[in-house]
């Protein structure tokens, strides 16, 4: 019965998320579904791990539509708003901040769902405590900020306290909250650098996804500044990358399915660089030959054909060089394994002692592959 109730709960939450997104914000559909689906799976398979429940909470907050309307804000500002509109405006003032705090909790508690051990425990408590204080102050400060409008908080908590003189408007606390979230992300990166074994691999999945997301966000901000529009094509990478965060978390928490992130990361970067180089060469040759062959009728056709041949000719040598350079930085195991195997092959040509060959083979496999167990079978020669 407990499992049935748990499944019903997460299924209901997922249904609410899907309905809310479909009726309010289709752009957030992919991200909300990714967070909700992975969170539901983790909540079912790992119910005691809070990570799954945090993902479900983020899915709900991502799918949340814009609750208030301009009429609600004006009514609350004039003091004539209904109880429902007042509650809606109040929730809108701090629910976004709650989403950032949830993301911070995800970074701090990942992957076990518990506070980290050792010196990181105190830092995690301080970081989460600061976020809770800031979000609470945003919700109960004497003044709240909604839709670029400062309003008297209808649910202010003891507005006459002297402490509110320091921060009378809860909206001003959003930037400090972003600083706390940034500190949590930095601590996640540092924990990854100091970790080892399976924990390092788990943290690497999430760190990689977050770094890609930050890069996409930076691209969107710069692109929006250049184009002068907020809802424009520079934000497409963010829409694509955002779901990779819950996917990375799902892979990392289910440790028995932990894949080799170094190989995936190096291949993604290598083929991305090669694709960019080929696109530049292809476009450059077309522009150059089109200008040279403009007097001829078939100039454009010849330029496209020549660009295709040039891209095809350089693909393999460029791929080899780029992959070697990327592996040197992101996939050291493969980069160091190749010269080790080559050296072993060179020694093998002159080695006649079976025991020495066996020792060398065991050593090279241990250093390059790191297997859980290793056995060597030598076929006996027939008389």
N, C-alpha and C positions, 0 to 999 in steps of 0.2 A: 504493500500500500504506500509506503514511503517513497519508493521509486516511481510509482504511478503518479503520486502527487507532485513529485519533483518534475517529472516529464510534462505534466499538465501545466505547471507554472511557467516553465521556460517556453513551452509551445504557445501559451497565451501571450507572454511578453513578446515573442517573435511575431505573432499575428498582429498585435497592436503596432509594433514597429513597421511591419509591412503596410498596414492600412494607413498609418500616419504618413509614411513617405509617399505612397501612391497618390494620396489626396492633397499633399501639401508641397513637397519639395522633391521632384523627381531627380534632381542633380545629386542629392544625398543618398539616392537609393542603393547604389553599389556599395558605398562605404558602410551604411547602416546594416545592410543585409550581411556583409562580410563579418562585421563585429557581432551581429546577432547570431549568425550561424555558428561561428567558431565558439562564441560564448555559450551557446546552447549545448554544443557537443561537449565542451569541457565541463559544464555544469552537470551533465548526465554521467559522463565517464569519471570525472574527478570532482564530486560534489563538495568535498571538504577543502578544495583549493579555491580561494577567493578570486583567483584570476578570471575564471569563467564568469562569475557574477559581475565583476568589474567590466568585462567586455559587454555583457548584456546591458548594464547601466549606460555605457558609452553609446551603444546602439540606440537606446531610447533617446538619449540626449542629442545624438546626431540627427535622428529622425524628427525631433521636436519641431513643429512648425512655428511660425511667428505668431505667438499667442495673442498679443495685443493689437488693436487697431488704432488709427489716429484719433478716432472718436473716443476710445477708451482713455487714451492718454490725456486728451483735453478735458474729459469729464473728471478724471481723478485730479488733475491739476486745479480744476475749479471747485473741487470738493463736492461734486454732484454725482460722482460715479456710483454704480450699484455695487453690492458686495462682491458679485462675480467679477465685474470688470476691475475692481480694486485688487482682488486676489490675483487676477491674471497679470496685471501690470506689475505687481510686487514680485511674482514668480519670474517674470521676464527680466527683472533687474539683476538676478543673481544665478539663474539656472545655467547660463553660459559659463560662469566662473566655476560652478560645480562640475561641469564637464572637464575643465582644465585640471581641477583637483583630482578627479577620477583618473585622468591620464597620468598624473603624478604618482598616485597610489599604484597604478599599474607598473610604472617604471621602478618604483622603490621596492615593491613586494615580489616582483618577478624573479625567478620562475616558481618558487615554492608556495607563494601566497602567504608567506609569513615574513616577519621582520628578519633581515639578514643577521648573521652572527658576527661576533667580534666588534671591532670599532665602528663598523658600518651601522650597527644597531642604534647607537645613540644618534648618529647623524640622520638616520631614517626617521626616528621619532621626532627630532627637532624639525625636519623638513615637513613632515606630514602635519605636525602640530601647528606650524606657521601657516600652512595652507588652510587648515580648518579655522584658525582664528581670522584670517583674512576673508574667507568666504562668509563666515558668520557675521563679521562686521559689515560686509557688503549688504547682507540681507536685513540687518537690524539697525543700520546707521540712521540718524535723523533725516537724511536726504538720500534718495536713490536717483539713479540716472537711467532713463529708458528712452530709446529712440532720440538720442542727443538732447533730451529734455530733463532738467533737474526737477524732481517732484518731492514733496514732503512725504516721508515714509509713513504709510498708514499703520504699519506694524513695527514702528521704531521701539527699540528696547531701552527703556529708561532714558529718554532723550536729554534729560537734564544732567546726566553724569558728566563730570569734568573731562573725562577721557575723550568725549565726542568733540571737544574743542580742537583736538589735534586732527581728527579726521571727521569732519561733519558730513561729508558726502561720500557714500560708499563707492560711487563710481571711480573715485580717485585711487582705489585700492587695486584696480585691475592690473596696472603695470607692476606693482610689487608682487602680485600673484604670478605674473608671467616670469618674473625673476626667480621666484621659488621653483616654478616648474622647470625652468632652464637649469637650475642647480640640481634638480633631481635627475634630469637627463645626463648632465655631466657626471654625476655620481655613478650612473649606470655604465657610462663609457669607462670610467676609472675602475669600477668593479670588474668589468670585462678584461681590462688589461692586467689586473692583479689575480684573476681567477685562473684555474687550471682544470684539465680533465673535462668531464661532461658538462660541468657548470660553465666553463668558458665557451663551449660550443653552443650551449643554450643562450647565453647572453649575446653571443656573436650574431645569432639570427635576429634578435630584436634590435640590437645596435645598428646592424646593417639596414634594416627596414626603416628605422627612425632617421638615419642619415640620408637615405634616399628621399624620405618624406620632407626633411628640412631643405634639401636641395631643390625639390619640386616647389616648395613654398617660396623659396628665395627667387626662383625663376618666375613664378607667378607674380610676385610683388614687383620685380623689375619690369617684367613684360607689361603689367597693368600701368606702371608709371610711364612707360614709353608710348603705349597705345592710347592712354588717357581714359580707358574704360575698365571697370571693375570686373564685369562678367564678359571675359573675352578668352580667346584661344590660349593665352599663356597659362591659364589655370588647368588646362587639360592634363598635363603631367601629374598635377596634384590629385586629380580625380582618379587617375590610373594607379598611382603609387599608394594612395591612402589605404586601400584594402590589404596591401601587403603586410601592414603591421599586425592585424589579427591572424593572418595566415602564418606569419613567422612565429607568432606566439603559440599557435596550435601545434606547429611542427616541433617547437622546442619543448613544450610541456609533455607531449607524447614522446618521451626520450627514446623509446625503442625504435622509432621511425625517424631518428635524427640523421639527416643526410649530410653529406660533406659540403658545408657552406663555402669553403674555400674554392672548391672546384666550380660550384655554381656561380659564385661571385666573379671569379677570374674569367670564366667563359662569357658571362654577360658583359663585362667591361670590354673584353677583347673584341667580341663581335660587334659591340656598339661602336668602338673606335674604328674598326675596319669598315663598317658600314658608312660612317661619316667620311672616311678617307675616300672610299669609292664614290660616294655621292659628290664630293668636291671635284674629284678627277673627272667624273662623268659630265658634270655641269660645266666645268672649266673647258674641257675639250670641245663640247658642243658650242659654247660661246666663242671660243677661239676660231674653230673651223668655220662656223657660220659667218663670222666676219670676213675670213679669208676667201671663202667660196661664195660669197654673196652674189657675185656677177653670174654665177652658174645657176641653172634651173634646179638642179638636184643638190644644191649645196647643203640644205637642211638634212636631207636623207643621208648624204655621205657623212655629215658631222655626227649624226646619231649612230650610224654603223661604226664609225671610227671610235667613238666614245665607248660603245659596248665592247669592242675588241680591246681597247686600252684597259678598261676596268677588269675584263676577264684575264688579261695577261698579268696584271699586277696583284690579283686577288691572293694567289697562293703565297708568293714571297712576302707580301705585306702581312698576311695572316700569321705566318711563321714568326716573323720578327716581332709583331705586336704581341702575340701570345707568349713569346719568351720574355718580353719586357714586363707584361702584366703578371705572369707567373712568378717572376722574380720578386714582385712587390706583394701580391695577394695570395699566391699559392706556393709557398716556399717548399712544401713537402714534395710536390711534383718537380719543381725546379732543381732541388738538391738530389732528387732520386735519379734523374737522368745521368749526371756524371758519375754517380756511385755505381749504377748498373753498368755503364760503359767501362769503368775501371775494373769491375769484377769480371766482365767478359774478356778483357785483355789479360788478366791474370789466369783465367781459366784455360787459355790456349796452351800455356806452358806448365800447368799443374797436372801431376800424375797421381798424387796422393789423394785417395778417396776421402780420408778423414779430414784433410786440409780443405778439400772442396766443400765437404759438408759443413765445416765450421764457417767458412766464408759465406756459403749460401744462407745459413741461419742468420749470420750477422747482417747481411745486406737486406734480407727480408724484414728483419726486425727494425732496421733503421729507416727503411723506405715505406713499408706498408703498415707496420705496427699491428700485427694480427693479435687476436685474443689468445690463440694457440697456434702451434706450428709443429708439423710432423714431416719427416723426410723418408720417403720409401725408395730404396735402391734395388733395382732389378738385378738378381743374380744371374751371371752368365751361365749358359748351359754347357756342359762338358761334351 
